[in-house]
Amino acid sequence: LSLASIIIHPSKSSAIRFEVYPTSLIKNNFEGLVVKLINRWIYDLQKDAFWSYFSQAQELFWESTDCVNNLCKDVVLNKKLMTNLQESRSDVVHANAIGPFGELLAELLKISFVYSLHFSPGYTFEKYSGGFLLPPSYGAVILSELSGSMTFMETVRNIIYVFYFDFWFQTFDMKK
């Protein structure tokens, strides 16, 4: 559990044992980033233009995944923390599938991991990590704003979204 955590408070007692570690992120900065991302997503993104909307959404994802990558580095490069985790003899890493960090940590600690899956844009992570296949003619893609009951033209639009998320939209900035 990072000292910058804004959901779980490291100083409060809990039935779950957390290993608290220092991070390069400051709690106020992390909280500010989350609020900024939510505000930009709700108020600033222009939904009327397909390309500009998703390029702006991709920037939001890059900003948040940069933060997740920094947290990952802070854990993996912290020798004392990694030693404590190995000596704790934990059975499992509970990880959010939105980032690759949980898998990496479980592999380094040589223990199992369990995903807590929310969703990813275009079901990209679910498709390539978990093998979850959803035919575009059957179900609307996440972030498409389409419903489960689609007309023929909405199904065509959904297929275009599938191609977009598969080939253009990147949740992580792969150049970094």
C-alpha positions in Angstrom: 0.0 0.0 0.0 1.5 3.3 -1.1 1.8 6.2 1.3 0.1 8.2 -1.5 -3.1 6.0 -1.3 -6.3 8.0 -1.3 -8.7 5.1 -0.9 -7.2 3.0 1.9 -5.6 4.9 4.8 -2.3 3.3 5.8 -2.5 4.6 9.4 -5.9 3.1 10.2 -6.1 -0.5 11.5 -7.6 -3.1 9.2 -8.5 -6.8 9.1 -6.3 -7.0 6.0 -2.6 -6.7 6.4 -1.0 -4.2 4.1 2.7 -3.6 3.6 3.1 0.2 3.5 5.9 1.6 1.3 7.2 5.1 0.5 6.7 6.4 -3.0 7.9 9.1 -5.2 4.3 10.4 -5.4 3.0 12.8 -2.9 -0.6 12.0 -1.6 -1.8 15.5 -2.4 -0.4 15.3 -5.9 -1.9 11.9 -6.5 -5.3 13.0 -5.2 -5.1 16.1 -7.3 -4.3 13.9 -10.4 -7.3 11.7 -9.7 -9.6 14.7 -9.3 -8.1 16.4 -12.4 -8.7 13.2 -14.5 -12.3 12.9 -13.3 -13.0 16.5 -14.0 -11.4 16.4 -17.5 -13.3 13.2 -18.3 -16.7 14.6 -17.2 -16.5 18.3 -18.2 -13.7 18.8 -20.8 -13.8 15.9 -23.3 -15.7 16.8 -26.4 -17.8 13.8 -27.3 -19.1 15.1 -30.6 -15.9 14.4 -32.5 -14.8 10.8 -32.6 -11.1 11.3 -33.2 -10.6 14.2 -30.9 -12.6 12.6 -28.1 -10.5 9.4 -28.1 -7.2 11.1 -28.5 -8.0 13.2 -25.5 -9.2 10.1 -23.6 -5.9 8.4 -24.5 -4.0 11.3 -23.0 -6.0 10.8 -19.8 -5.1 7.1 -19.7 -1.4 7.9 -20.4 -1.3 10.4 -17.5 -2.8 7.9 -15.1 -0.7 4.9 -16.3 2.4 7.0 -15.9 1.4 7.3 -12.2 0.8 3.5 -12.0 4.2 2.8 -13.6 5.9 5.1 -11.0 4.2 3.2 -8.2 5.3 -0.1 -9.7 9.0 1.1 -10.0 8.8 2.3 -6.4 7.9 -1.2 -5.2 10.1 -3.3 -7.4 13.2 -1.2 -6.9 12.7 -1.0 -3.1 15.0 -3.8 -1.9 13.9 -3.6 1.7 10.2 -3.8 0.7 10.7 -6.7 -1.7 12.6 -8.6 1.0 9.8 -8.0 3.5 7.3 -9.2 1.0 9.2 -12.3 0.3 9.7 -13.0 4.0 6.0 -12.5 4.7 5.2 -15.7 3.0 2.0 -14.3 1.5 -0.1 -16.7 -0.6 -1.5 -14.4 -3.2 -1.2 -10.9 -4.8 -4.6 -9.2 -5.2 -4.2 -7.0 -8.2 -6.2 -4.7 -10.5 -5.9 -5.9 -14.1 -5.8 -2.3 -15.4 -2.0 -2.3 -15.0 0.7 -4.9 -15.4 2.1 -4.3 -12.0 0.2 -7.1 -10.1 1.4 -9.8 -12.5 5.0 -8.6 -12.3 4.9 -8.5 -8.5 3.4 -12.0 -8.2 6.1 -13.3 -10.6 8.9 -11.7 -8.7 7.5 -13.1 -5.4 6.8 -16.5 -7.0 3.2 -16.6 -5.7 -0.3 -16.6 -7.3 -2.2 -13.6 -8.2 -5.9 -12.8 -8.4 -7.3 -10.1 -10.6 -10.0 -7.7 -9.6 -11.3 -6.7 -13.0 -13.2 -3.5 -13.7 -13.0 -2.9 -17.5 -10.6 -1.6 -20.1 -11.3 0.6 -23.1 -12.6 -1.6 -25.9 -12.2 -4.7 -23.7 -8.6 -4.8 -24.8 -7.1 -6.2 -21.6 -9.9 -8.6 -21.1 -9.4 -9.9 -24.7 -5.6 -10.3 -24.7 -4.9 -11.1 -21.0 -7.9 -13.2 -20.0 -9.1 -14.5 -23.4 -12.5 -12.9 -22.9 -14.0 -12.6 -26.3 -17.2 -10.6 -27.0 -18.3 -10.5 -30.6 -18.8 -6.9 -31.7 -22.2 -7.9 -33.2 -23.4 -9.1 -29.8 -22.2 -6.6 -27.2 -21.3 -2.9 -27.2 -17.7 -2.0 -26.6 -16.8 -0.1 -23.4 -16.6 3.6 -24.0 -18.7 3.4 -27.2 -21.8 4.7 -25.5 -23.8 2.1 -27.3 -26.3 -0.1 -25.5 -26.7 -3.9 -25.6 -29.6 -3.5 -28.0 -28.0 -2.2 -31.2 -29.5 -1.4 -34.6 -27.6 -2.5 -37.7 -25.9 0.9 -38.1 -24.9 0.9 -34.4 -23.5 -2.6 -34.8 -21.4 -1.3 -37.7 -20.3 1.6 -35.5 -19.4 -0.8 -32.7 -17.2 -2.8 -35.1 -15.4 0.4 -36.0 -14.9 1.0 -32.3 -13.4 -2.5 -31.9 -10.9 -1.8 -34.7 -10.1 1.6 -33.2 -9.4 0.1 -29.8 -7.4 -2.8 -31.2 -5.2 -0.8 -33.5 -5.0 2.9 -32.5 -6.0 3.5 -28.9 -3.2 2.8 -26.4 -4.0 2.7 -22.7 -0.2 2.8 -22.0 2.2 5.2 -23.7 4.3 2.5 -25.4 7.1 5.0 -26.3 8.0 5.4 -22.6 
